Amino acid sequence: MRLMGDTDEDLWRKCVVGDADAFGVLFDRHADAVFRYCLSRCGSWHDAEELVSITFLEAWRQRNRLRPERNTVLPWLLGVATNANRNRARGSRRHADFLARLPHSDPRHSHPEADHAEEVDSRLDAERAVRELLDTTAGLNEGERDVVVLCLMNGVGQEEAATTLGVRIGTVKSRLHRARAKLAAMNRALEPVEQLDTTIVEARLS
């Protein structure tokens, strides 16, 4: 397929002039990583899918302003997802109920196969596993939790995490150091994200 061999930077230059196919390749390339990150932030399959949609919509809207760093748009996409998740968390219950009533927000409409018991079980297992991981971060402040979710739960490098969060790499390192110390003091260990990836991706794509 054309464009598949292009770098993110090449694809983004084409997006800037309105090439929807190039944007589609970027979506296919990064949507799973963005989804896993969103799920690890909110613990809800439905909300994670909503956040992915918001993230890529915002990416398309801002295509004239973004310049990929280190030839990848993923850190920037994760930054958009981080802000979108914070806005979601701060929203009112009425707003959440409104979104849930939208036809495209109903998994039974957008994903008819979600009614299958096996897929439902896979999604519930993935949500349960993520929420157990999130429970381990309860004693951390917001900044520490950000770097734990990015670096320890999603395997993002410290430099990329700094780009995602809009902070210096030294800030990421110090937050990670404090977070590890707090987690050790609480005698809690984070599972490697790889143990969740297969379940999450397979369930999402089935």
One Martini backbone bead per residue (centre of mass of N, CA, C, O) as a GRO file, in nm:
protein
  206
    1MET     BB    1   0.097   0.036   0.022
    2ARG     BB    2   0.080   0.349   0.003
    3LEU     BB    3   0.285   0.522   0.251
    4MET     BB    4   0.391   0.300   0.452
    5GLY     BB    5   0.710   0.393   0.414
    6ASP     BB    6   0.663   0.644   0.550
    7THR     BB    7   0.720   0.882   0.750
    8ASP     BB    8   0.585   1.089   0.972
    9GLU     BB    9   0.693   1.345   0.840
   10ASP     BB   10   0.590   1.287   0.556
   11LEU     BB   11   0.293   1.252   0.630
   12TRP     BB   12   0.251   1.533   0.760
   13ARG     BB   13   0.303   1.702   0.509
   14LYS     BB   14   0.047   1.583   0.370
   15CYS     BB   15  -0.160   1.670   0.579
   16VAL     BB   16  -0.127   1.980   0.552
   17VAL     BB   17  -0.256   1.946   0.241
   18GLY     BB   18  -0.501   1.718   0.289
   19ASP     BB   19  -0.407   1.413   0.327
   20ALA     BB   20  -0.604   1.151   0.427
   21ASP     BB   21  -0.429   0.900   0.376
   22ALA     BB   22  -0.193   0.983   0.557
   23PHE     BB   23  -0.363   0.995   0.814
   24GLY     BB   24  -0.451   0.697   0.807
   25VAL     BB   25  -0.167   0.582   0.851
   26LEU     BB   26  -0.120   0.714   1.126
   27PHE     BB   27  -0.353   0.579   1.263
   28ASP     BB   28  -0.264   0.284   1.217
   29ARG     BB   29   0.018   0.323   1.361
   30HIS     BB   30  -0.106   0.468   1.659
   31ALA     BB   31  -0.384   0.378   1.783
   32ASP     BB   32  -0.303   0.152   1.981
   33ALA     BB   33  -0.117   0.320   2.163
   34VAL     BB   34  -0.333   0.528   2.239
   35PHE     BB   35  -0.536   0.332   2.357
   36ARG     BB   36  -0.362   0.209   2.581
   37TYR     BB   37  -0.313   0.477   2.721
   38CYS     BB   38  -0.607   0.555   2.774
   39LEU     BB   39  -0.677   0.302   2.939
   40SER     BB   40  -0.448   0.359   3.157
   41ARG     BB   41  -0.599   0.626   3.254
   42CYS     BB   42  -0.928   0.535   3.278
   43GLY     BB   43  -1.032   0.215   3.269
   44SER     BB   44  -1.209   0.257   2.994
   45TRP     BB   45  -1.307   0.150   2.697
   46HIS     BB   46  -1.505   0.365   2.605
   47ASP     BB   47  -1.330   0.617   2.682
   48ALA     BB   48  -1.085   0.540   2.509
   49GLU     BB   49  -1.224   0.559   2.234
   50GLU     BB   50  -1.305   0.854   2.265
   51LEU     BB   51  -1.012   0.964   2.300
   52VAL     BB   52  -0.907   0.879   2.025
   53SER     BB   53  -1.096   1.053   1.859
   54ILE     BB   54  -1.010   1.324   1.983
   55THR     BB   55  -0.709   1.311   1.918
   56PHE     BB   56  -0.733   1.291   1.599
   57LEU     BB   57  -0.903   1.539   1.559
   58GLU     BB   58  -0.694   1.736   1.676
   59ALA     BB   59  -0.468   1.666   1.481
   60TRP     BB   60  -0.612   1.766   1.226
   61ARG     BB   61  -0.662   2.059   1.324
   62GLN     BB   62  -0.325   2.088   1.390
   63ARG     BB   63  -0.151   2.029   1.126
   64ASN     BB   64  -0.022   2.329   1.084
   65ARG     BB   65   0.149   2.324   1.379
   66LEU     BB   66   0.290   2.058   1.352
   67ARG     BB   67   0.621   1.917   1.444
   68PRO     BB   68   0.793   1.654   1.435
   69GLU     BB   69   0.976   1.465   1.669
   70ARG     BB   70   1.194   1.233   1.587
   71ASN     BB   71   0.996   1.124   1.362
   72THR     BB   72   0.735   1.156   1.566
   73VAL     BB   73   0.384   1.179   1.684
   74LEU     BB   74   0.327   1.025   1.949
   75PRO     BB   75   0.390   1.219   2.186
   76TRP     BB   76   0.180   1.426   2.096
   77LEU     BB   77  -0.068   1.241   2.109
   78LEU     BB   78  -0.036   1.180   2.414
   79GLY     BB   79  -0.075   1.472   2.500
   80VAL     BB   80  -0.362   1.503   2.397
   81ALA     BB   81  -0.475   1.267   2.564
   82THR     BB   82  -0.410   1.383   2.840
   83ASN     BB   83  -0.593   1.635   2.815
   84ALA     BB   84  -0.855   1.486   2.745
   85ASN     BB   85  -0.869   1.327   3.011
   86ARG     BB   86  -0.884   1.569   3.200
   87ASN     BB   87  -1.144   1.685   3.082
   88ARG     BB   88  -1.313   1.439   3.137
   89ALA     BB   89  -1.273   1.428   3.451
   90ARG     BB   90  -1.396   1.735   3.481
   91GLY     BB   91  -1.655   1.661   3.397
   92SER     BB   92  -1.975   1.617   3.397
   93ARG     BB   93  -2.225   1.391   3.428
   94ARG     BB   94  -2.403   1.506   3.204
   95HIS     BB   95  -2.192   1.489   2.980
   96ALA     BB   96  -2.146   1.182   2.996
   97ASP     BB   97  -2.440   1.106   2.934
   98PHE     BB   98  -2.451   1.237   2.658
   99LEU     BB   99  -2.228   1.070   2.521
  100ALA     BB  100  -2.365   0.789   2.575
  101ARG     BB  101  -2.620   0.866   2.376
  102LEU     BB  102  -2.455   0.856   2.144
  103PRO     BB  103  -2.436   0.652   1.879
  104HIS     BB  104  -2.109   0.642   1.857
  105SER     BB  105  -2.088   0.558   2.179
  106ASP     BB  106  -2.223   0.287   2.110
  107PRO     BB  107  -2.098  -0.031   2.087
  108ARG     BB  108  -2.356  -0.161   1.951
  109HIS     BB  109  -2.327   0.024   1.694
  110SER     BB  110  -2.008   0.033   1.619
  111HIS     BB  111  -1.987  -0.281   1.766
  112PRO     BB  112  -2.161  -0.558   1.725
  113GLU     BB  113  -1.949  -0.776   1.842
  114ALA     BB  114  -1.976  -0.689   2.153
  115ASP     BB  115  -2.202  -0.913   2.219
  116HIS     BB  116  -1.992  -1.108   2.253
  117ALA     BB  117  -1.887  -1.276   2.520
  118GLU     BB  118  -1.579  -1.297   2.470
  119GLU     BB  119  -1.525  -0.993   2.423
  120VAL     BB  120  -1.642  -0.888   2.681
  121ASP     BB  121  -1.446  -1.042   2.864
  122SER     BB  122  -1.186  -0.913   2.753
  123ARG     BB  123  -1.255  -0.625   2.832
  124LEU     BB  124  -1.295  -0.671   3.134
  125ASP     BB  125  -1.012  -0.781   3.186
  126ALA     BB  126  -0.859  -0.530   3.094
  127GLU     BB  127  -0.989  -0.330   3.290
  128ARG     BB  128  -0.911  -0.477   3.549
  129ALA     BB  129  -0.605  -0.469   3.510
  130VAL     BB  130  -0.578  -0.161   3.492
  131ARG     BB  131  -0.710  -0.090   3.766
  132GLU     BB  132  -0.500  -0.233   3.935
  133LEU     BB  133  -0.271  -0.048   3.846
  134LEU     BB  134  -0.401   0.222   3.933
  135ASP     BB  135  -0.414   0.154   4.238
  136THR     BB  136  -0.097   0.182   4.279
  137THR     BB  137  -0.122   0.519   4.228
  138ALA     BB  138  -0.282   0.659   4.468
  139GLY     BB  139  -0.011   0.795   4.623
  140LEU     BB  140   0.013   0.987   4.384
  141ASN     BB  141   0.070   1.238   4.202
  142GLU     BB  142   0.005   1.359   3.897
  143GLY     BB  143   0.298   1.367   3.787
  144GLU     BB  144   0.377   1.079   3.876
  145ARG     BB  145   0.152   0.932   3.729
  146ASP     BB  146   0.225   1.011   3.444
  147VAL     BB  147   0.508   0.865   3.434
  148VAL     BB  148   0.409   0.584   3.506
  149VAL     BB  149   0.215   0.541   3.271
  150LEU     BB  150   0.420   0.592   3.048
  151CYS     BB  151   0.688   0.428   3.139
  152LEU     BB  152   0.576   0.165   3.299
  153MET     BB  153   0.297   0.095   3.138
  154ASN     BB  154   0.400   0.197   2.817
  155GLY     BB  155   0.719   0.229   2.746
  156VAL     BB  156   0.810   0.518   2.757
  157GLY     BB  157   1.039   0.729   2.713
  158GLN     BB  158   1.172   0.995   2.875
  159GLU     BB  159   1.187   1.191   2.636
  160GLU     BB  160   0.897   1.140   2.532
  161ALA     BB  161   0.758   1.216   2.799
  162ALA     BB  162   0.848   1.509   2.797
  163THR     BB  163   0.700   1.581   2.538
  164THR     BB  164   0.415   1.500   2.623
  165LEU     BB  165   0.421   1.696   2.898
  166GLY     BB  166   0.605   1.958   2.870
  167VAL     BB  167   0.890   1.875   2.993
  168ARG     BB  168   1.166   1.799   3.143
  169ILE     BB  169   1.369   1.531   3.179
  170GLY     BB  170   1.438   1.588   3.478
  171THR     BB  171   1.143   1.573   3.572
  172VAL     BB  172   1.091   1.284   3.499
  173LYS     BB  173   1.315   1.159   3.673
  174SER     BB  174   1.217   1.270   3.949
  175ARG     BB  175   0.934   1.148   3.941
  176LEU     BB  176   1.022   0.856   3.916
  177HIS     BB  177   1.183   0.841   4.174
  178ARG     BB  178   0.950   0.909   4.367
  179ALA     BB  179   0.754   0.689   4.275
  180ARG     BB  180   0.928   0.444   4.339
  181ALA     BB  181   0.955   0.504   4.640
  182LYS     BB  182   0.653   0.494   4.707
  183LEU     BB  183   0.595   0.209   4.598
  184ALA     BB  184   0.798   0.067   4.780
  185ALA     BB  185   0.672   0.162   5.050
  186MET     BB  186   0.392   0.011   4.961
  187ASN     BB  187   0.458  -0.264   4.828
  188ARG     BB  188   0.440  -0.205   4.507
  189ALA     BB  189   0.388  -0.352   4.181
  190LEU     BB  190   0.443  -0.317   3.844
  191GLU     BB  191   0.337  -0.435   3.563
  192PRO     BB  192   0.407  -0.512   3.269
  193VAL     BB  193   0.259  -0.407   2.981
  194GLU     BB  194   0.287  -0.670   2.806
  195GLN     BB  195   0.061  -0.832   2.965
  196LEU     BB  196  -0.171  -0.645   2.818
  197ASP     BB  197  -0.149  -0.607   2.510
  198THR     BB  198  -0.278  -0.860   2.385
  199THR     BB  199  -0.559  -0.833   2.504
  200ILE     BB  200  -0.626  -0.548   2.406
  201VAL     BB  201  -0.576  -0.573   2.099
  202GLU     BB  202  -0.744  -0.823   2.033
  203ALA     BB  203  -1.013  -0.710   2.140
  204ARG     BB  204  -1.021  -0.455   1.958
  205LEU     BB  205  -0.989  -0.620   1.669
  206SER     BB  206  -1.237  -0.838   1.687
   0.00000   0.00000   0.00000
